[in-house]
Amino acid sequence: IDVGRGGWSLLLGQLTKQASRILEKFADARSGNLPDGRQSTEDWLKGYTSNATVHALFRNLCAAIFACNAAELPARAFLTYFTSKGAFKKFGFCPQGTIGVWNSLGTAIKRNGDIWLGTPATTIHTANGKVEGVTVLRNGEKVRIDTDLVVSNAGPKATVALAGSEAFPADYIARVNNDLRPAANIVINVASREPLINHPGIVTFGKTRRLCNMANLSATCPELAPPDWHLYVAYAVPVPALGDFDSDAEVALALEDLREQFANFDQTKILSIRVMRDDWPAQRSCAGYDLPRETGIEGLWCVGDAVKQYGNGGTQACAETAKIVSDAILAARPRRSAGRV
């Protein structure tokens, strides 16, 4: 069922008598009538149905898109995403994996400049409320680059650590300390001799403990797996996803879901299990809890998954922040005259 193409009515109509009331609220959201940012998606949904399958589906959509539970995601953010943001209208994955996207971007950048790989930033330099440069570690030596413009995709927390909290306005530091809500998930890469699912692309589940969705990678890109092998990546979201949890227990529940969903799961080969949390989470801040892209220091910007547009999520949201910041920087700087390089 393609919820990005009007499939909501088909889906909900089969599950609950209250489908029309829920769909009315989606229509209201499209016209700008949204819940306040404090009500959770779960509480909002409880106002229309108690159907366990509907609640499980909404939970897993929250988990798959935002790496959090329906009880943790503001209903306003959920409805914004499905009525005015991505909502799976167009979705895909790079045949070379995520690194393939970066390699393509790097190729474009190298037409006009250079990229330093394996060169971590160690310090962002500021003075009098303005950025002055950045020191990086290159080939084992510290190199300072003087510049009045730094764009950080390390997230606000790491950006503050690089520049020192004393360099930022007090209200910005308060927001970094109090407003960020990192969201966690569990990524399980699986190889199988026998197919687990035949659907290409990504499948979202209904009633599960922690498992929310799974991508059938080799169905679309068979070159990713050896002959006669199938490659999948499954995602699970812990409870809670925005707080502390027992990683081992949550992984066990995710594996239990996989065994329950697929009778032949025990013949698979688990390639890796990664719990994304703390300083390397699935989202540096859950949708609805994002910080501004401006840092309070002139010339220092943040992009990425903690400064998203409201109600957006995933890679598309990170890319959007980069465009917004780039446009703002270019708009504030005088254009070069024609014919000059």
C-alpha positions, 0 to 999 in steps of 0.5 A: 500500500503506497501511503504517499499516493493516497493509500491512507484511506485504503489502509485505514479503511480496512483496519478501523471504523474511525478511518474517516475521522483520522483522514479528516484530520490529515485534510485539516493538517494540509490546510494548516490546522495542526495540533500543538507541539506538545501532544504526541502522535500516540495521544493524538491517535488515541482520540480517534481509535483504540485499534491495536493494529492502527497504533502499531502501524503508526508507531512503526511509521514513526520509528522508520522515519524519525527513529522514535516511538509514537509516544515520543514524536509530536503529532504536529511533526508527524502530520507535517511530514505526511501532508507537506514534506517527503512522505515517501513520495519519492524514495530510493537508495544508492546502489553503492550504499550511502558512501556512493552518494558522498563519492558522487558529491565529492566528484562534483566538488573536485571539479573546482577544488579539493577535499581533505579526507581523514582530516578531523577538525580539532578546534573552531576559532572565534573572537568577538562573536565571529568565526575566524578559522578552524584547526584540523589534523592533517597527516599527523600535523595540526593545520590552521585554516583562517576563514570567516565561514565555517559550516559544521555537520557534526551537530550542535553538541560537537560544534560547541565542543570544538569552539568552546561553550564560552564563545556562544550566547548563553541562550544557545548553550541552554538550547543545546543542553536542554532541547536536543533529543537524540533518537536511537535505532538498531540496524541489522544487516542480514544475508540469506540463501533463501528469500525472506521477502519478495517485495523490492524496496522497503517494507514497514511492519504492523504489530511488532515489538521493536522491528519497524521496517526492512529493505530488500537491497538485492531485489533492486541491486543484485550486484550487492550480494554474491550469486544465490544470496539475498541481502537485507537491512532491518531497522528496529527502534528501542523503547524509549528511543529518546532516553536510556535503554538496555541495548542487549535487551532491545536487540534481543527483542528485535531479533525475536521480531525477525524470527516471528515475521520470517519462519526461515530467519534462523537460516540467515547469516547476520552480518552486523548489528549496530546500535546507533545511540548517544554521540552517534545516534540515528538522528542527532535530534528527533523531529520536533526538537530541532535547533536553529541552523544559526549558532549565534556566532557570525559565520558559523553555521550548523547543518544536518540532522539536528537543525532540520526544517520542522516535521522533516526527517532522514537524509532528505532533511539533512540535504535540505538544511545544506541548501538553506544554509548555502542560499543564506550565505550566498544571499549575504555575500556580494556577487562577483562581477561578470567575467571575474574569477 
